[in-house]
Amino acid sequence: MTRFEVIQKQRREAHEAAARATWAELRAALGALGIEYRLFGSLKNGDFMEHSDIDLMIMGDPDQDTVRQIRQAIAAAGRSRDIDIDLHFARDMTSDFQEALLER
C-alpha cells in the first residue's frame, strides 16, 4: 500500500467513526422525540467513503414543532463531528420515490 493509500484509508476510517458516533447521537435524539426514521445510503450499506454523508428519512407527518426539534437535533449532531446529514421527509415524496431512496 502506498503512503497516499494509507493516508486515504486512515481518513476514511476516521470519517466513518465520526459518522457512526453521529448516527448513535441522532438515534438517541430521534428516539427521545418518538420519531420514526430510516437510515439509508452508504453508512447503512457499508460502503461509506471519506466524503460520504448520513442519509436519513423521517417517516410519518410530524408537526411543525417536532420538525423544528428534528432539525435542531440534526444540526447539533452534524456540527459536533463535522458530518453532513442529508435529511428527507417521507411526507414530501411519493411512495415510489421513498422506496427507491430507501433501497439505496
PyMOL CGO cylinders between C-alpha atoms (Angstrom):
from pymol import cmd
from pymol.cgo import CYLINDER

trace = [
    CYLINDER, 0.00, 0.00, 0.00, 1.39, 3.41, -0.93, 0.3, 1, 1, 1, 1, 1, 1,
    CYLINDER, 1.39, 3.41, -0.93, 1.72, 6.24, 1.57, 0.3, 1, 1, 1, 1, 1, 1,
    CYLINDER, 1.72, 6.24, 1.57, -1.16, 8.03, -0.18, 0.3, 1, 1, 1, 1, 1, 1,
    CYLINDER, -1.16, 8.03, -0.18, -3.37, 4.94, 0.11, 0.3, 1, 1, 1, 1, 1, 1,
    CYLINDER, -3.37, 4.94, 0.11, -2.52, 4.59, 3.79, 0.3, 1, 1, 1, 1, 1, 1,
    CYLINDER, -2.52, 4.59, 3.79, -3.44, 8.23, 4.44, 0.3, 1, 1, 1, 1, 1, 1,
    CYLINDER, -3.44, 8.23, 4.44, -6.63, 7.89, 2.42, 0.3, 1, 1, 1, 1, 1, 1,
    CYLINDER, -6.63, 7.89, 2.42, -7.61, 4.76, 4.36, 0.3, 1, 1, 1, 1, 1, 1,
    CYLINDER, -7.61, 4.76, 4.36, -6.92, 6.47, 7.70, 0.3, 1, 1, 1, 1, 1, 1,
    CYLINDER, -6.92, 6.47, 7.70, -9.06, 9.46, 6.71, 0.3, 1, 1, 1, 1, 1, 1,
    CYLINDER, -9.06, 9.46, 6.71, -11.91, 7.23, 5.55, 0.3, 1, 1, 1, 1, 1, 1,
    CYLINDER, -11.91, 7.23, 5.55, -11.80, 5.23, 8.78, 0.3, 1, 1, 1, 1, 1, 1,
    CYLINDER, -11.80, 5.23, 8.78, -11.75, 8.41, 10.91, 0.3, 1, 1, 1, 1, 1, 1,
    CYLINDER, -11.75, 8.41, 10.91, -14.66, 9.90, 8.95, 0.3, 1, 1, 1, 1, 1, 1,
    CYLINDER, -14.66, 9.90, 8.95, -16.65, 6.68, 9.24, 0.3, 1, 1, 1, 1, 1, 1,
    CYLINDER, -16.65, 6.68, 9.24, -16.01, 6.50, 13.00, 0.3, 1, 1, 1, 1, 1, 1,
    CYLINDER, -16.01, 6.50, 13.00, -17.22, 10.10, 13.35, 0.3, 1, 1, 1, 1, 1, 1,
    CYLINDER, -17.22, 10.10, 13.35, -20.29, 9.31, 11.24, 0.3, 1, 1, 1, 1, 1, 1,
    CYLINDER, -20.29, 9.31, 11.24, -21.14, 6.25, 13.35, 0.3, 1, 1, 1, 1, 1, 1,
    CYLINDER, -21.14, 6.25, 13.35, -20.82, 8.32, 16.55, 0.3, 1, 1, 1, 1, 1, 1,
    CYLINDER, -20.82, 8.32, 16.55, -23.03, 11.00, 14.98, 0.3, 1, 1, 1, 1, 1, 1,
    CYLINDER, -23.03, 11.00, 14.98, -25.55, 8.34, 13.96, 0.3, 1, 1, 1, 1, 1, 1,
    CYLINDER, -25.55, 8.34, 13.96, -25.65, 6.99, 17.53, 0.3, 1, 1, 1, 1, 1, 1,
    CYLINDER, -25.65, 6.99, 17.53, -26.30, 10.53, 18.81, 0.3, 1, 1, 1, 1, 1, 1,
    CYLINDER, -26.30, 10.53, 18.81, -29.05, 11.04, 16.22, 0.3, 1, 1, 1, 1, 1, 1,
    CYLINDER, -29.05, 11.04, 16.22, -30.75, 7.72, 17.03, 0.3, 1, 1, 1, 1, 1, 1,
    CYLINDER, -30.75, 7.72, 17.03, -30.88, 8.70, 20.70, 0.3, 1, 1, 1, 1, 1, 1,
    CYLINDER, -30.88, 8.70, 20.70, -32.23, 12.19, 19.97, 0.3, 1, 1, 1, 1, 1, 1,
    CYLINDER, -32.23, 12.19, 19.97, -34.85, 10.97, 17.49, 0.3, 1, 1, 1, 1, 1, 1,
    CYLINDER, -34.85, 10.97, 17.49, -35.85, 8.15, 19.81, 0.3, 1, 1, 1, 1, 1, 1,
    CYLINDER, -35.85, 8.15, 19.81, -36.35, 10.63, 22.66, 0.3, 1, 1, 1, 1, 1, 1,
    CYLINDER, -36.35, 10.63, 22.66, -38.67, 12.60, 20.37, 0.3, 1, 1, 1, 1, 1, 1,
    CYLINDER, -38.67, 12.60, 20.37, -40.58, 9.44, 19.41, 0.3, 1, 1, 1, 1, 1, 1,
    CYLINDER, -40.58, 9.44, 19.41, -39.68, 9.88, 15.74, 0.3, 1, 1, 1, 1, 1, 1,
    CYLINDER, -39.68, 9.88, 15.74, -39.84, 7.03, 13.24, 0.3, 1, 1, 1, 1, 1, 1,
    CYLINDER, -39.84, 7.03, 13.24, -36.88, 7.21, 10.85, 0.3, 1, 1, 1, 1, 1, 1,
    CYLINDER, -36.88, 7.21, 10.85, -34.89, 5.17, 8.33, 0.3, 1, 1, 1, 1, 1, 1,
    CYLINDER, -34.89, 5.17, 8.33, -31.18, 5.24, 7.62, 0.3, 1, 1, 1, 1, 1, 1,
    CYLINDER, -31.18, 5.24, 7.62, -30.24, 4.60, 4.00, 0.3, 1, 1, 1, 1, 1, 1,
    CYLINDER, -30.24, 4.60, 4.00, -27.26, 5.06, 1.73, 0.3, 1, 1, 1, 1, 1, 1,
    CYLINDER, -27.26, 5.06, 1.73, -23.59, 4.38, 2.21, 0.3, 1, 1, 1, 1, 1, 1,
    CYLINDER, -23.59, 4.38, 2.21, -23.47, 4.28, 6.02, 0.3, 1, 1, 1, 1, 1, 1,
    CYLINDER, -23.47, 4.28, 6.02, -26.23, 1.65, 6.08, 0.3, 1, 1, 1, 1, 1, 1,
    CYLINDER, -26.23, 1.65, 6.08, -24.80, -0.28, 3.14, 0.3, 1, 1, 1, 1, 1, 1,
    CYLINDER, -24.80, -0.28, 3.14, -21.23, -0.43, 4.39, 0.3, 1, 1, 1, 1, 1, 1,
    CYLINDER, -21.23, -0.43, 4.39, -19.64, 1.50, 1.52, 0.3, 1, 1, 1, 1, 1, 1,
    CYLINDER, -19.64, 1.50, 1.52, -19.02, 4.74, 3.44, 0.3, 1, 1, 1, 1, 1, 1,
    CYLINDER, -19.02, 4.74, 3.44, -16.21, 6.85, 1.96, 0.3, 1, 1, 1, 1, 1, 1,
    CYLINDER, -16.21, 6.85, 1.96, -14.10, 9.79, 3.10, 0.3, 1, 1, 1, 1, 1, 1,
    CYLINDER, -14.10, 9.79, 3.10, -16.61, 12.37, 1.81, 0.3, 1, 1, 1, 1, 1, 1,
    CYLINDER, -16.61, 12.37, 1.81, -19.86, 10.45, 2.44, 0.3, 1, 1, 1, 1, 1, 1,
    CYLINDER, -19.86, 10.45, 2.44, -22.74, 11.86, 4.43, 0.3, 1, 1, 1, 1, 1, 1,
    CYLINDER, -22.74, 11.86, 4.43, -25.51, 10.36, 6.55, 0.3, 1, 1, 1, 1, 1, 1,
    CYLINDER, -25.51, 10.36, 6.55, -28.73, 9.79, 4.61, 0.3, 1, 1, 1, 1, 1, 1,
    CYLINDER, -28.73, 9.79, 4.61, -31.80, 9.93, 6.83, 0.3, 1, 1, 1, 1, 1, 1,
    CYLINDER, -31.80, 9.93, 6.83, -35.53, 9.79, 6.12, 0.3, 1, 1, 1, 1, 1, 1,
    CYLINDER, -35.53, 9.79, 6.12, -38.11, 10.93, 8.66, 0.3, 1, 1, 1, 1, 1, 1,
    CYLINDER, -38.11, 10.93, 8.66, -41.26, 8.85, 8.36, 0.3, 1, 1, 1, 1, 1, 1,
    CYLINDER, -41.26, 8.85, 8.36, -44.80, 9.96, 9.07, 0.3, 1, 1, 1, 1, 1, 1,
    CYLINDER, -44.80, 9.96, 9.07, -46.06, 13.53, 9.21, 0.3, 1, 1, 1, 1, 1, 1,
    CYLINDER, -46.06, 13.53, 9.21, -44.52, 15.35, 12.18, 0.3, 1, 1, 1, 1, 1, 1,
    CYLINDER, -44.52, 15.35, 12.18, -46.00, 18.70, 13.20, 0.3, 1, 1, 1, 1, 1, 1,
    CYLINDER, -46.00, 18.70, 13.20, -44.06, 21.97, 12.82, 0.3, 1, 1, 1, 1, 1, 1,
    CYLINDER, -44.06, 21.97, 12.82, -42.74, 21.98, 16.38, 0.3, 1, 1, 1, 1, 1, 1,
    CYLINDER, -42.74, 21.98, 16.38, -41.48, 18.41, 16.02, 0.3, 1, 1, 1, 1, 1, 1,
    CYLINDER, -41.48, 18.41, 16.02, -39.85, 19.26, 12.67, 0.3, 1, 1, 1, 1, 1, 1,
    CYLINDER, -39.85, 19.26, 12.67, -38.07, 22.16, 14.38, 0.3, 1, 1, 1, 1, 1, 1,
    CYLINDER, -38.07, 22.16, 14.38, -36.82, 19.80, 17.11, 0.3, 1, 1, 1, 1, 1, 1,
    CYLINDER, -36.82, 19.80, 17.11, -35.69, 17.27, 14.50, 0.3, 1, 1, 1, 1, 1, 1,
    CYLINDER, -35.69, 17.27, 14.50, -33.78, 19.93, 12.58, 0.3, 1, 1, 1, 1, 1, 1,
    CYLINDER, -33.78, 19.93, 12.58, -32.14, 21.20, 15.79, 0.3, 1, 1, 1, 1, 1, 1,
    CYLINDER, -32.14, 21.20, 15.79, -31.06, 17.69, 16.79, 0.3, 1, 1, 1, 1, 1, 1,
    CYLINDER, -31.06, 17.69, 16.79, -29.66, 17.02, 13.33, 0.3, 1, 1, 1, 1, 1, 1,
    CYLINDER, -29.66, 17.02, 13.33, -27.81, 20.33, 13.17, 0.3, 1, 1, 1, 1, 1, 1,
    CYLINDER, -27.81, 20.33, 13.17, -26.26, 19.76, 16.60, 0.3, 1, 1, 1, 1, 1, 1,
    CYLINDER, -26.26, 19.76, 16.60, -25.21, 16.18, 15.83, 0.3, 1, 1, 1, 1, 1, 1,
    CYLINDER, -25.21, 16.18, 15.83, -23.72, 17.08, 12.46, 0.3, 1, 1, 1, 1, 1, 1,
    CYLINDER, -23.72, 17.08, 12.46, -21.82, 20.07, 13.82, 0.3, 1, 1, 1, 1, 1, 1,
    CYLINDER, -21.82, 20.07, 13.82, -20.34, 18.15, 16.73, 0.3, 1, 1, 1, 1, 1, 1,
    CYLINDER, -20.34, 18.15, 16.73, -18.25, 15.98, 14.38, 0.3, 1, 1, 1, 1, 1, 1,
    CYLINDER, -18.25, 15.98, 14.38, -18.36, 17.89, 11.09, 0.3, 1, 1, 1, 1, 1, 1,
    CYLINDER, -18.36, 17.89, 11.09, -20.57, 15.29, 9.39, 0.3, 1, 1, 1, 1, 1, 1,
    CYLINDER, -20.57, 15.29, 9.39, -23.10, 16.27, 6.72, 0.3, 1, 1, 1, 1, 1, 1,
    CYLINDER, -23.10, 16.27, 6.72, -26.59, 14.86, 7.19, 0.3, 1, 1, 1, 1, 1, 1,
    CYLINDER, -26.59, 14.86, 7.19, -28.87, 14.59, 4.18, 0.3, 1, 1, 1, 1, 1, 1,
    CYLINDER, -28.87, 14.59, 4.18, -32.38, 14.88, 5.64, 0.3, 1, 1, 1, 1, 1, 1,
    CYLINDER, -32.38, 14.88, 5.64, -35.52, 13.77, 3.80, 0.3, 1, 1, 1, 1, 1, 1,
    CYLINDER, -35.52, 13.77, 3.80, -39.15, 13.79, 4.92, 0.3, 1, 1, 1, 1, 1, 1,
    CYLINDER, -39.15, 13.79, 4.92, -41.25, 10.90, 3.64, 0.3, 1, 1, 1, 1, 1, 1,
    CYLINDER, -41.25, 10.90, 3.64, -44.34, 13.12, 3.59, 0.3, 1, 1, 1, 1, 1, 1,
    CYLINDER, -44.34, 13.12, 3.59, -42.73, 15.24, 0.84, 0.3, 1, 1, 1, 1, 1, 1,
    CYLINDER, -42.73, 15.24, 0.84, -42.37, 12.42, -1.69, 0.3, 1, 1, 1, 1, 1, 1,
    CYLINDER, -42.37, 12.42, -1.69, -44.32, 9.70, -3.40, 0.3, 1, 1, 1, 1, 1, 1,
    CYLINDER, -44.32, 9.70, -3.40, -44.20, 6.18, -2.00, 0.3, 1, 1, 1, 1, 1, 1,
    CYLINDER, -44.20, 6.18, -2.00, -42.33, 5.02, -5.12, 0.3, 1, 1, 1, 1, 1, 1,
    CYLINDER, -42.33, 5.02, -5.12, -39.64, 7.65, -4.58, 0.3, 1, 1, 1, 1, 1, 1,
    CYLINDER, -39.64, 7.65, -4.58, -39.43, 6.77, -0.88, 0.3, 1, 1, 1, 1, 1, 1,
    CYLINDER, -39.43, 6.77, -0.88, -38.95, 3.13, -1.78, 0.3, 1, 1, 1, 1, 1, 1,
    CYLINDER, -38.95, 3.13, -1.78, -36.26, 3.96, -4.35, 0.3, 1, 1, 1, 1, 1, 1,
    CYLINDER, -36.26, 3.96, -4.35, -34.33, 6.08, -1.83, 0.3, 1, 1, 1, 1, 1, 1,
    CYLINDER, -34.33, 6.08, -1.83, -34.60, 3.53, 0.95, 0.3, 1, 1, 1, 1, 1, 1,
    CYLINDER, -34.60, 3.53, 0.95, -33.26, 0.80, -1.34, 0.3, 1, 1, 1, 1, 1, 1,
    CYLINDER, -33.26, 0.80, -1.34, -30.04, 2.76, -1.80, 0.3, 1, 1, 1, 1, 1, 1,
]
cmd.load_cgo(trace, "trace")
